[in-house]
């Protein structure tokens, strides 16, 4: 008997608006195999699921890929390729 477990949350961040962003682990299908899915919460209430297509998908912890939210910017650091990508984002139109 062998069991395979997948953790439900891969990473968590709090952004400048106080939103809790969670990188979720989902059943991978042909339609979402390359999508990085992020659930957004405000005051403990689920607001929406977003697709951050610019973040490399990794349903398991990978120390080579680091993501940081600073002000209205997302910094994605890939340690293996030694590159930094910076993205601007806006979640201010999300409603609780």
C-alpha positions in Angstrom: 0.0 0.0 0.0 1.5 3.3 -1.0 0.0 6.8 -0.5 1.0 9.9 -2.2 0.2 13.2 -0.5 0.2 16.7 -2.0 0.2 19.7 0.3 -2.7 22.0 -0.2 -0.7 25.3 0.0 2.7 25.7 -1.6 3.4 29.2 -0.4 1.8 32.2 1.3 2.3 35.9 1.2 0.7 39.1 2.5 0.6 42.0 0.1 0.5 45.7 0.7 -3.3 45.7 0.9 -3.3 43.1 3.6 -4.6 40.4 1.3 -3.4 36.8 2.1 -2.2 35.2 -1.1 -1.8 31.4 -1.2 -0.2 29.5 -4.0 -2.5 26.5 -4.1 -1.8 23.0 -5.1 -4.5 21.5 -7.4 -5.1 18.4 -9.4 -3.1 19.0 -12.6 -4.9 18.6 -15.9 -4.1 19.5 -19.5 -5.9 22.9 -19.0 -3.9 24.0 -15.9 -0.6 22.1 -16.1 1.4 25.3 -16.6 -0.7 27.7 -14.5 0.4 29.1 -11.1 -2.9 29.4 -9.2 -3.2 31.9 -6.3 -6.1 32.2 -3.9 -6.8 35.6 -2.5 -8.3 36.1 1.0 -9.3 39.3 2.8 -10.1 39.2 6.5 -10.2 35.4 6.4 -12.8 35.4 3.5 -12.0 33.9 0.1 -12.2 36.6 -2.5 -11.0 35.0 -5.8 -8.6 32.7 -7.5 -6.0 34.4 -9.8 -3.6 32.9 -12.4 -0.1 34.3 -12.1 1.2 33.0 -15.5 4.6 34.6 -15.0 5.4 32.5 -12.0 6.9 29.1 -12.8 4.6 26.3 -11.6 6.1 24.1 -8.9 3.6 22.2 -6.7 6.5 21.2 -4.4 8.9 23.5 -2.5 11.7 24.6 -4.7 14.3 26.8 -3.0 15.7 27.8 -6.4 12.5 29.8 -7.1 11.7 32.6 -4.7 8.8 35.0 -4.9 8.5 38.3 -3.0 5.7 40.9 -2.8 7.0 44.4 -2.1 4.6 47.3 -2.4 2.9 46.8 -5.8 5.7 44.7 -7.2 6.3 41.0 -7.4 9.9 39.9 -7.5 10.6 36.4 -8.9 14.1 35.2 -8.4 15.4 32.0 -10.1 18.5 31.0 -8.3 19.5 28.4 -10.8 19.5 30.7 -13.8 20.6 33.7 -11.6 17.9 36.0 -12.9 15.4 38.4 -11.4 12.1 39.3 -12.9 10.0 42.1 -11.6 6.2 42.5 -12.2 3.7 45.1 -11.3 0.3 43.9 -10.1 -2.9 45.4 -8.8 -5.5 43.6 -6.7 -7.2 46.8 -5.5 -10.3 46.0 -7.6 -11.0 42.9 -5.6 -14.1 43.0 -3.4 -14.7 41.2 -0.2 
